[in-house]
Amino acid sequence: MKKEWNERNRPNRLEKQYQFEDYEALRGFLDRAAELSEKEDYYPDMGFGRDYVNITIHAPEDSKTVTEQQRQFAVQLDSLFSEKSSEKPIEHE
């Protein structure tokens, strides 16, 4: 079962952590995520370690909620993760 994105307030944002088997799998995901960011002209905050990446999608400064475009970007990231990985994302607490 896929874990959903966590919706947070103050500031409004979506958060998710993906776990990977190794650094090579993580790097492949980061490369695909970079290509998606370039294509969509949207750049979420990403922080990563050897086998995980934390992604934060912040609501626009002039908005109280995350936009539909940003939610679709999150769905696209989930698809990228599912394409090349058998690991399951875990919720970041």
N, C-alpha and C positions, 0 to 999 in steps of 0.2 A: 504494500500500500504506500502510495506517495504521500509524503508530508506536505501540507499546504504551506503557503507563505504566511508568516506571522504579520498581522497588521498591528502597528504600534501607533501611539499618540505621543505628542510632545517631544520631538516634532513628528508629524504624520509621516509614516514610511512603511514599506514592506521589507521584511528581513527573512533570509533563509540561509542555511548552511548545507553544503553538499560535501559528502565524504567520498574519498577515492581510495582505491587499493594501493596506489603508489604515486610517486611524484610524476611519473610519465603520463599516467591517466589524467592527473590534475592539469598538467601542462597542456595536454591536448584539449581539454575543456576550456581552459583560459584562452587558447588560441582561437577556438571557435566562437567564444563569447566576444572576443575582441573584433572578429569579423562581423558579428551581428551588431555590435555597437557602432562600428563604422557605417554599416548599411543603414541602420535606423537613426543615426546621428543622436544617439542617447548613450550616456556613460554613467552607469551606476557606480556606487562605491564598492570596491572589492578589497578584501584583505585575505591573505592565504598563508598557509603553512605547508608542511611537507605533503599532507594528504587530505587537506580540506580547503574550502573557500567559503568565506562569509560574504554575502551580497546584500547590500542595502539600497533600496530604491526610494529616494526621498520625494515627497510631494513637492510640486512647484512652490516657490516662496509665496506666490500670490493666491495659493489655493489651500483649503483646509482638508482636502482629501487627495489621495493618489488618483491620477487620471486614468481613464480607460486605456489610453495608449501605453502608459506605464504598466498596467496590469497585463496587457497583451505582451509586452516585452518580457515580463516575468514568465508567462506561459511559454514563450519562445526559448527562454533559458532552460526551463524544465524539459522541453523537447530536445535541446542540445545535449543535456545530461543523459537523457534516456537513449539517445542514438548510439552512443559509444560506451556506455557504462552499465555494468550490472549492479553497481553499488546503489544503495538507497540514500536519499538525502535525509539528514536528521535535523530536527528542530533545534535552533539555537535559543537557549534560555537566557 
